[in-house]
Amino acid sequence: MLDLGLALTLHFAMEKNYNDFHPYIKFAHSNLYVGAFYNSEKRVSYFASTNINLDDNVDMEIGVASGYHKGIMPIVRLRYGTFFIMPGIENDNVGIVVGKEIKF
């Protein structure tokens, strides 16, 4: 399945000013995902991930993404329906990123 969408985010407890609009394209096969998105650092990221189902509407996405100034970064996202929360890594600081996905 191919998904096109937009993730809207807010970055908390982080020093820099980040992009909050993340258009994405994602291809899913079984429980594996690959795709690309416009990341918080205003760069294109390519990613691979999988989901772990925790409850009816709750899952955890784990994977890796390229395109960040530190290189390849881990993805860890807790999702409830179309809402999500994840850590935001910034130098020696870890903030919080919350967001909502809108599929087209």
BAVEXMI-198263 format. One record per residue: residue number from 1; residue in one letter; y, x negated, z of N, C-alpha, C in turn. Coordinates in steps of 0.02 Angstrom, whole numbers, always signed. Example, Ala and Ser with C-alpha at 12.3 -4.5 7.8 and 13.67 -1.06 7.14 Angstrom:
% BAVEXMI-198263
+-----+------+--------+--------+--------+--------+--------+--------+--------+--------+--------+
: pos : code :    n.Y :    n.X :    n.Z :   ca.Y :   ca.X :   ca.Z :    c.Y :    c.X :    c.Z :
+-----+------+--------+--------+--------+--------+--------+--------+--------+--------+--------+
:   1 :    A :   -284 :   -660 :   +390 :   -225 :   -615 :   +390 :   -165 :   -660 :   +390 :
:   2 :    S :   -112 :   -642 :   +354 :    -53 :   -684 :   +357 :     +2 :   -645 :   +394 :
+-----+------+--------+--------+--------+--------+--------+--------+--------+--------+--------+
% end
This chain:
% BAVEXMI-198263
+-----+------+--------+--------+--------+--------+--------+--------+--------+--------+--------+
: pos : code :    n.Y :    n.X :    n.Z :   ca.Y :   ca.X :   ca.Z :    c.Y :    c.X :    c.Z :
+-----+------+--------+--------+--------+--------+--------+--------+--------+--------+--------+
:   1 :    M :    -59 :    -42 :     +0 :     +0 :     +0 :     +0 :    +62 :    -44 :     +0 :
:   2 :    L :   +112 :    -25 :    -36 :   +176 :    -61 :    -40 :   +230 :    -21 :     -6 :
:   3 :    D :   +265 :    -52 :    +41 :   +320 :    -20 :    +77 :   +385 :    -54 :    +61 :
:   4 :    L :   +436 :    -14 :    +49 :   +505 :    -38 :    +44 :   +543 :     -5 :   +101 :
:   5 :    G :   +586 :    -43 :   +134 :   +622 :    -13 :   +189 :   +680 :    -54 :   +213 :
:   6 :    L :   +708 :    -32 :   +269 :   +765 :    -64 :   +300 :   +754 :    -63 :   +375 :
:   7 :    A :   +759 :   -121 :   +407 :   +757 :   -125 :   +480 :   +829 :   -135 :   +504 :
:   8 :    L :   +849 :    -95 :   +552 :   +915 :   -100 :   +584 :   +904 :   -129 :   +653 :
:   9 :    T :   +942 :   -182 :   +672 :   +930 :   -215 :   +735 :   +994 :   -226 :   +775 :
:  10 :    L :   +984 :   -235 :   +840 :  +1036 :   -258 :   +886 :  +1009 :   -318 :   +923 :
:  11 :    H :  +1050 :   -370 :   +931 :  +1030 :   -432 :   +964 :  +1066 :   -436 :  +1032 :
:  12 :    F :  +1027 :   -441 :  +1086 :  +1054 :   -443 :  +1153 :  +1041 :   -511 :  +1186 :
:  13 :    A :  +1088 :   -533 :  +1227 :  +1083 :   -596 :  +1265 :  +1075 :   -656 :  +1218 :
:  14 :    M :  +1111 :   -653 :  +1162 :  +1109 :   -708 :  +1114 :  +1182 :   -727 :  +1098 :
:  15 :    E :  +1193 :   -791 :  +1085 :  +1260 :   -818 :  +1079 :  +1291 :   -807 :  +1010 :
:  16 :    K :  +1252 :   -813 :   +957 :  +1279 :   -810 :   +889 :  +1287 :   -738 :   +866 :
:  17 :    N :  +1322 :   -730 :   +810 :  +1331 :   -666 :   +777 :  +1277 :   -661 :   +723 :
:  18 :    Y :  +1231 :   -615 :   +729 :  +1174 :   -610 :   +683 :  +1179 :   -550 :   +637 :
:  19 :    N :  +1145 :   -554 :   +581 :  +1138 :   -499 :   +534 :  +1097 :   -444 :   +566 :
:  20 :    D :  +1119 :   -382 :   +561 :  +1083 :   -325 :   +590 :  +1050 :   -280 :   +538 :
:  21 :    F :  +1055 :   -297 :   +473 :  +1027 :   -257 :   +419 :   +975 :   -298 :   +382 :
:  22 :    H :   +913 :   -274 :   +382 :   +857 :   -314 :   +357 :   +816 :   -274 :   +305 :
:  23 :    P :   +837 :   -274 :   +242 :   +794 :   -243 :   +192 :   +729 :   -283 :   +186 :
:  24 :    Y :   +675 :   -247 :   +172 :   +610 :   -281 :   +168 :   +565 :   -249 :   +115 :
:  25 :    I :   +516 :   -288 :    +95 :   +461 :   -265 :    +54 :   +397 :   -291 :    +86 :
:  26 :    K :   +347 :   -247 :    +93 :   +287 :   -266 :   +129 :   +226 :   -237 :    +92 :
:  27 :    F :   +176 :   -279 :    +83 :   +113 :   -257 :    +54 :    +60 :   -257 :   +108 :
:  28 :    A :    +23 :   -202 :   +114 :    -28 :   -195 :   +166 :    -97 :   -189 :   +135 :
:  29 :    H :   -145 :   -224 :   +163 :   -215 :   -218 :   +145 :   -256 :   -222 :   +209 :
:  30 :    S :   -294 :   -169 :   +223 :   -329 :   -163 :   +287 :   -278 :   -168 :   +342 :
:  31 :    N :   -284 :   -218 :   +384 :   -236 :   -228 :   +439 :   -197 :   -292 :   +430 :
:  32 :    L :   -192 :   -316 :   +368 :   -154 :   -377 :   +353 :    -93 :   -359 :   +311 :
:  33 :    Y :    -37 :   -393 :   +325 :    +26 :   -379 :   +291 :    +57 :   -444 :   +266 :
:  34 :    V :    +86 :   -442 :   +207 :   +126 :   -497 :   +180 :   +188 :   -467 :   +149 :
:  35 :    G :   +243 :   -504 :   +151 :   +303 :   -477 :   +122 :   +362 :   -523 :   +130 :
:  36 :    A :   +421 :   -494 :   +119 :   +484 :   -532 :   +124 :   +537 :   -486 :   +154 :
:  37 :    F :   +585 :   -516 :   +189 :   +641 :   -479 :   +218 :   +702 :   -525 :   +223 :
:  38 :    Y :   +760 :   -494 :   +229 :   +822 :   -530 :   +240 :   +830 :   -537 :   +315 :
:  39 :    N :   +826 :   -598 :   +341 :   +822 :   -608 :   +413 :   +890 :   -608 :   +450 :
:  40 :    S :   +887 :   -618 :   +515 :   +947 :   -617 :   +557 :   +994 :   -674 :   +543 :
:  41 :    E :   +968 :   -729 :   +514 :  +1010 :   -787 :   +497 :  +1038 :   -783 :   +426 :
:  42 :    K :  +1032 :   -725 :   +395 :  +1058 :   -712 :   +328 :  +1023 :   -755 :   +275 :
:  43 :    R :   +956 :   -760 :   +283 :   +913 :   -796 :   +236 :   +853 :   -752 :   +220 :
:  44 :    V :   +820 :   -767 :   +164 :   +759 :   -732 :   +146 :   +700 :   -763 :   +184 :
:  45 :    S :   +660 :   -721 :   +215 :   +600 :   -743 :   +250 :   +539 :   -713 :   +215 :
:  46 :    Y :   +486 :   -752 :   +212 :   +420 :   -728 :   +190 :   +376 :   -727 :   +251 :
:  47 :    F :   +333 :   -676 :   +256 :   +293 :   -670 :   +316 :   +222 :   -648 :   +302 :
:  48 :    A :   +179 :   -661 :   +350 :   +110 :   -635 :   +352 :    +98 :   -613 :   +424 :
:  49 :    S :    +68 :   -554 :   +433 :    +58 :   -528 :   +500 :     -2 :   -480 :   +502 :
:  50 :    T :    -19 :   -460 :   +562 :    -70 :   -410 :   +574 :    -47 :   -367 :   +634 :
:  51 :    N :    -76 :   -308 :   +640 :    -59 :   -264 :   +696 :   -118 :   -256 :   +742 :
:  52 :    I :   -103 :   -252 :   +807 :   -153 :   -237 :   +858 :   -134 :   -169 :   +887 :
:  53 :    N :   -177 :   -119 :   +877 :   -163 :    -52 :   +901 :   -174 :    -50 :   +977 :
:  54 :    L :   -122 :    -30 :  +1015 :   -127 :    -27 :  +1088 :   -134 :    +43 :  +1114 :
:  55 :    D :   -108 :    +93 :  +1077 :   -111 :   +163 :  +1097 :    -97 :   +205 :  +1034 :
:  56 :    D :    -92 :   +271 :  +1041 :    -82 :   +314 :   +983 :    -22 :   +294 :   +941 :
:  57 :    N :    +36 :   +284 :   +971 :    +97 :   +267 :   +934 :   +122 :   +196 :   +949 :
:  58 :    V :    +83 :   +157 :   +986 :   +105 :    +90 :  +1008 :    +60 :    +37 :   +977 :
:  59 :    D :    +92 :    -13 :   +946 :    +54 :    -70 :   +921 :    +94 :   -133 :   +929 :
:  60 :    M :    +61 :   -189 :   +921 :    +93 :   -255 :   +925 :    +81 :   -290 :   +858 :
:  61 :    E :   +135 :   -312 :   +827 :   +130 :   -351 :   +765 :   +135 :   -425 :   +784 :
:  62 :    I :    +89 :   -464 :   +758 :    +91 :   -536 :   +769 :    +83 :   -571 :   +702 :
:  63 :    G :   +118 :   -627 :   +693 :   +113 :   -663 :   +630 :   +161 :   -722 :   +629 :
:  64 :    V :   +177 :   -743 :   +568 :   +224 :   -798 :   +558 :   +273 :   -780 :   +503 :
:  65 :    A :   +334 :   -809 :   +506 :   +385 :   -797 :   +456 :   +421 :   -863 :   +440 :
:  66 :    S :   +437 :   -872 :   +377 :   +475 :   -931 :   +355 :   +549 :   -913 :   +350 :
:  67 :    G :   +590 :   -961 :   +329 :   +659 :   -946 :   +313 :   +709 :   -954 :   +370 :
:  68 :    Y :   +688 :   -977 :   +427 :   +733 :   -987 :   +484 :   +754 :  -1061 :   +488 :
:  69 :    H :   +811 :  -1075 :   +519 :   +835 :  -1144 :   +522 :   +785 :  -1190 :   +559 :
:  70 :    K :   +743 :  -1162 :   +602 :   +692 :  -1201 :   +637 :   +627 :  -1204 :   +598 :
:  71 :    G :   +625 :  -1176 :   +538 :   +565 :  -1176 :   +497 :   +523 :  -1113 :   +507 :
:  72 :    I :   +458 :  -1121 :   +508 :   +413 :  -1065 :   +517 :   +413 :  -1044 :   +590 :
:  73 :    M :   +422 :   -979 :   +602 :   +428 :   -952 :   +670 :   +375 :   -899 :   +682 :
:  74 :    P :   +354 :   -890 :   +744 :   +306 :   -837 :   +760 :   +340 :   -768 :   +759 :
:  75 :    I :   +302 :   -717 :   +742 :   +324 :   -648 :   +747 :   +284 :   -615 :   +802 :
:  76 :    V :   +318 :   -585 :   +850 :   +285 :   -545 :   +901 :   +330 :   -484 :   +912 :
:  77 :    R :   +305 :   -426 :   +892 :   +346 :   -366 :   +894 :   +306 :   -309 :   +925 :
:  78 :    L :   +332 :   -277 :   +977 :   +302 :   -219 :  +1007 :   +334 :   -158 :   +974 :
:  79 :    R :   +292 :   -114 :   +945 :   +319 :    -57 :   +909 :   +296 :     +9 :   +939 :
:  80 :    Y :   +342 :    +56 :   +941 :   +328 :   +125 :   +960 :   +352 :   +169 :   +903 :
:  81 :    G :   +307 :   +193 :   +862 :   +327 :   +231 :   +803 :   +368 :   +187 :   +757 :
:  82 :    T :   +429 :   +207 :   +744 :   +473 :   +168 :   +699 :   +522 :   +123 :   +738 :
:  83 :    F :   +518 :   +122 :   +805 :   +561 :    +80 :   +847 :   +523 :    +17 :   +867 :
:  84 :    F :   +559 :    -38 :   +878 :   +526 :   -100 :   +899 :   +571 :   -141 :   +945 :
:  85 :    I :   +539 :   -186 :   +982 :   +573 :   -235 :  +1024 :   +537 :   -301 :  +1017 :
:  86 :    M :   +575 :   -355 :  +1015 :   +545 :   -422 :  +1006 :   +591 :   -475 :  +1036 :
:  87 :    P :   +563 :   -534 :  +1051 :   +606 :   -588 :  +1074 :   +646 :   -616 :  +1016 :
:  88 :    G :   +706 :   -639 :  +1032 :   +749 :   -674 :   +984 :   +758 :   -746 :  +1008 :
:  89 :    I :   +733 :   -793 :   +970 :   +735 :   -864 :   +991 :   +797 :   -897 :   +962 :
:  90 :    E :   +837 :   -927 :  +1006 :   +900 :   -958 :   +986 :   +908 :  -1022 :  +1026 :
:  91 :    N :   +900 :  -1079 :   +993 :   +903 :  -1144 :  +1027 :   +858 :  -1144 :  +1089 :
:  92 :    D :   +886 :  -1152 :  +1149 :   +846 :  -1150 :  +1210 :   +849 :  -1082 :  +1243 :
:  93 :    N :   +880 :  -1033 :  +1211 :   +889 :   -967 :  +1238 :   +840 :   -918 :  +1205 :
:  94 :    V :   +815 :   -870 :  +1244 :   +775 :   -816 :  +1217 :   +809 :   -751 :  +1234 :
:  95 :    G :   +830 :   -714 :  +1182 :   +862 :   -649 :  +1191 :   +813 :   -594 :  +1174 :
:  96 :    I :   +840 :   -535 :  +1164 :   +801 :   -476 :  +1147 :   +829 :   -445 :  +1083 :
:  97 :    V :   +785 :   -426 :  +1038 :   +804 :   -391 :   +977 :   +770 :   -323 :   +979 :
:  98 :    V :   +810 :   -270 :   +973 :   +783 :   -202 :   +968 :   +801 :   -174 :   +900 :
:  99 :    G :   +758 :   -131 :   +875 :   +772 :   -106 :   +808 :   +735 :    -43 :   +790 :
: 100 :    K :   +750 :    -20 :   +730 :   +720 :    +40 :   +701 :   +706 :    +26 :   +628 :
: 101 :    E :   +646 :    +44 :   +605 :   +628 :    +38 :   +535 :   +636 :   +104 :   +499 :
: 102 :    I :   +664 :   +100 :   +439 :   +671 :   +159 :   +396 :   +635 :   +143 :   +331 :
: 103 :    K :   +582 :   +181 :   +316 :   +545 :   +170 :   +253 :   +574 :   +214 :   +199 :
: 104 :    F :   +577 :   +186 :   +139 :   +602 :   +224 :    +81 :   +545 :   +256 :    +43 :
+-----+------+--------+--------+--------+--------+--------+--------+--------+--------+--------+
% end
